[in-house]
Amino acid sequence: MTRNILLLLLFFLMACNVYKKQKYEIIMSQYSYLTQNPVITQNGIAFNPDRSVLYVSLPVDARDYRDRPRVKIFARKWENGQFSTPALVNFSREWSDYHPVLSPDGQRMYFNSTRPIPGETGENRQVHLWYVEKQGEHWSEAKYLSVLNLEGYHSSYPSVAADGSLYFNSDRPGGQGGMDIWLSKSKNGVFQKPEAVAALNSKQVENDLCIDPQGRFFIFNRYIPETNAIDLWVSLKKDDSWQSPVLLKSINQDSVWELTPY
């Protein structure tokens, strides 16, 4: 699942082929310094608004309850023409924390975690959604997103729209398949009860989702157990509704798992 920034940018440019070439050039000019400084990450990346800090997920020596390496969130500052050595963020300690996602203003970070549910002491066997808020140069203690999580089911891979609404995937009842895409709208800064996004879901597994910040398109991967294939799909928004997803044929390769698209 490891990605480097160069491949990320190339993917982004190819995936957005529904937009004009000059928009590609604008995006590339904003991030051109990264093409000469690839960065290794695992399970997602996130930039702060001025792109001076990059947040990544990296494995550490500790093991989880499945005897797999724990993954934690690190910050890397852009200094003297390169990214600094990864520094563990202050809130990522004992448990597995990964897939950092920042709100548009950079003041809140959402992430996946196996830390205990409030009131419990043992590691959560399901992945749930948590967030922290910016406090100067550091972050607050992690807070549990109780309205989004459902005990006994996974809630993971958040992606934030410009209006603050949050998309994520979950295997909770009410979907169509193993993992489906859900939406919690934000009203006056308060998340509402999640609803399944029927237009994006199938009887298969939808995962690793990413919404364009302006809400114009939505990219995710879909796992098909019968063929063991994982490919990237894209949906465009039209008249405030998501259209039927289509395969990103220019990106997908035969017999290759196409995973996190960012």
C-alpha positions in Angstrom: 0.0 0.0 0.0 3.0 2.2 0.0 2.8 5.2 -2.3 5.2 8.0 -3.1 4.3 11.5 -3.8 5.4 11.5 -7.4 3.1 8.6 -8.3 0.3 10.3 -6.3 0.6 13.5 -8.4 0.7 11.6 -11.7 -2.3 9.6 -10.7 -4.2 12.7 -9.7 -3.5 14.4 -13.1 -4.6 11.3 -15.0 -7.7 10.7 -12.9 -9.0 14.2 -13.5 -9.2 13.8 -17.3 -12.7 15.2 -17.2 -11.2 18.7 -16.6 -9.3 21.0 -18.9 -5.6 20.8 -19.5 -4.9 24.2 -18.0 -6.3 23.1 -14.7 -3.7 20.3 -14.6 -1.0 22.8 -15.2 -2.1 25.0 -12.3 -2.2 22.0 -10.0 1.2 20.8 -11.1 2.7 24.3 -10.7 1.5 24.4 -7.1 3.1 21.0 -6.2 6.1 21.0 -8.6 8.6 21.0 -5.7 7.3 17.6 -4.7 8.3 15.8 -7.9 11.9 16.2 -7.0 11.4 15.1 -3.4 9.4 11.8 -3.3 8.1 10.8 0.2 7.2 7.3 1.4 3.8 6.9 3.1 1.3 4.2 3.9 -2.4 4.6 4.0 -2.9 8.2 2.9 -1.3 11.6 3.1 -2.5 15.1 4.1 -1.0 18.6 3.6 -1.8 21.6 5.8 -3.3 24.5 3.8 0.0 26.2 2.9 1.6 22.8 2.1 4.4 23.4 4.6 3.7 20.3 6.6 3.0 16.8 5.2 1.2 14.2 7.4 1.9 10.5 6.6 1.2 7.1 8.1 4.2 4.9 8.8 4.7 1.4 10.4 6.5 1.2 13.7 8.1 -1.7 15.6 5.1 -2.3 17.9 2.6 -5.0 16.9 -1.2 -5.0 17.0 -3.5 -7.8 18.2 -3.2 -9.5 14.8 0.6 -9.4 15.2 0.9 -6.9 12.4 3.1 -3.7 12.6 1.2 -0.8 14.2 0.9 2.3 12.0 1.1 5.8 13.4 0.8 9.3 12.1 4.0 11.4 11.5 4.5 15.0 10.5 7.2 16.1 8.0 8.0 19.8 7.6 9.2 21.3 4.3 12.6 22.9 5.3 15.6 23.9 3.1 14.2 22.3 0.0 13.3 19.0 1.5 11.0 17.2 3.9 12.2 16.8 7.5 12.7 13.5 9.2 9.2 12.1 10.2 8.2 13.2 13.7 5.5 11.4 15.6 2.5 13.6 16.2 1.7 14.2 19.9 -1.6 12.4 19.9 -0.5 9.1 18.2 0.8 6.9 21.0 -0.2 3.4 22.0 -2.6 2.3 19.4 -2.7 2.2 15.6 -3.6 5.6 14.0 -3.5 6.1 10.3 -5.0 7.7 7.2 -4.8 11.4 8.3 -7.3 13.7 6.6 -7.4 17.5 7.2 -10.4 19.7 7.1 -10.2 22.5 4.4 -9.0 25.1 7.0 -6.4 22.7 8.4 -7.8 23.1 12.0 -9.1 19.5 12.3 -7.6 16.1 11.5 -9.7 13.0 11.0 -8.1 9.6 11.1 -8.6 5.8 11.5 -7.8 4.3 14.8 -8.0 1.1 16.8 -7.8 2.9 20.1 -10.4 1.8 22.7 -13.9 3.1 22.5 -14.7 5.6 25.3 -15.4 3.6 28.4 -13.5 0.6 27.2 -9.8 -0.4 27.9 -8.9 -2.9 25.3 -8.0 -2.3 21.7 -10.9 -1.9 19.4 -11.2 -4.9 17.0 -12.9 -2.6 14.5 -11.4 0.5 13.0 -13.3 3.7 14.0 -13.1 7.4 13.2 -11.5 9.9 15.5 -10.4 13.6 15.2 -8.0 16.1 16.8 -8.1 19.9 16.7 -5.1 22.2 16.1 -3.7 23.9 19.2 -0.8 26.1 18.2 2.1 23.8 16.9 0.4 20.7 18.3 -2.9 18.8 18.4 -5.5 18.2 21.0 -6.2 14.8 22.5 -8.1 12.5 20.2 -11.9 12.8 20.3 -14.3 10.0 19.3 -16.8 10.6 16.5 -19.7 8.9 18.2 -22.3 10.0 15.7 -20.3 8.4 12.8 -19.1 5.2 14.5 -21.3 2.1 15.2 -20.0 -0.4 17.7 -19.3 -3.8 16.2 -18.7 -2.4 12.7 -15.9 -0.7 10.9 -16.1 3.1 10.1 -13.0 4.3 8.3 -11.3 6.2 5.5 -12.8 9.6 6.0 -12.8 12.2 3.2 -14.0 15.8 3.9 -15.9 18.0 1.5 -15.6 21.8 1.3 -18.8 22.3 3.3 -17.5 20.1 6.2 -19.6 17.1 5.3 -17.7 13.8 5.8 -17.7 10.7 3.6 -16.4 7.4 5.0 -16.9 3.6 4.4 -18.5 1.1 6.7 -19.8 -2.4 6.9 -22.8 -1.5 9.1 -26.3 -2.6 8.2 -28.1 -0.5 5.6 -25.6 -0.7 2.8 -25.4 -3.0 -0.3 -22.2 -4.9 0.2 -19.3 -5.7 2.4 -18.1 -2.1 2.8 -20.2 0.8 1.5 -19.8 4.6 1.3 -21.7 6.7 3.8 -22.2 10.4 4.2 -22.6 12.5 7.3 -23.7 16.0 6.4 -22.5 18.9 8.5 -25.1 21.4 9.7 -23.8 24.4 11.7 -20.6 22.4 12.3 -22.5 19.4 13.7 -22.4 16.0 12.0 -25.7 14.4 11.2 -26.8 10.8 11.2 -24.9 9.0 8.4 -26.7 7.9 5.3 -25.6 5.4 2.7 -24.7 6.9 -0.7 -26.6 4.5 -2.9 -25.3 5.8 -6.2 -21.7 4.9 -5.2 -22.3 1.6 -3.6 -22.7 -2.0 -4.9 -22.8 -5.5 -3.6 -19.0 -5.5 -3.7 -16.6 -3.6 -1.4 -16.1 0.2 -1.8 -12.9 1.4 -0.1 -10.1 4.1 0.0 -12.4 6.9 -1.0 -11.5 10.5 -1.9 -13.8 13.4 -2.7 -12.6 16.4 -4.7 -12.6 19.3 -2.2 -15.0 21.2 -4.4 -17.3 18.2 -4.6 -17.0 17.8 -8.4 -15.9 14.1 -8.5 -15.4 11.2 -6.2 -12.7 8.4 -6.6 -12.6 5.1 -4.7 -11.5 1.6 -5.2 -13.9 -1.4 -5.5 -12.9 -4.9 -4.5 -14.6 -7.8 -6.3 -14.2 -11.0 -4.2 -15.2 -13.3 -7.1 -12.3 -12.1 -9.3 -10.0 -10.8 -6.5 -9.7 -7.6 -8.4 -9.3 -4.1 -6.9 -9.7 -1.2 -9.4 -10.3 2.5 -9.2 -13.6 4.0 -10.1 -14.8 7.6 -10.5 -18.1 9.3 -10.1 -19.0 12.8 -11.3 -21.6 15.1 -9.6 -24.4 16.4 -11.8 -27.3 18.5 -10.5 -26.2 17.8 -6.9 -26.3 14.1 -7.4 -23.6 11.5 -7.9 -23.6 9.7 -11.2 -23.1 6.0 -11.7 -19.3 5.2 -11.2 -17.2 4.2 -14.1 -13.8 2.5 -14.2 -10.7 4.6 -14.5 -9.4 2.6 -17.4 -6.5 4.9 -18.0 -5.2 4.1 -14.5 -6.1 0.5 -13.8 -3.9 -2.3 -14.8 -4.7 -6.0 -15.2 -3.7 -8.2 -12.3 -2.7 -5.2 -10.2 -4.5 -4.0 -7.1 -5.2 -0.3 -7.4 -5.4 1.0 -3.8 -5.4 4.3 -2.0 -5.9 7.0 -4.7 -4.1 9.9 -2.8 
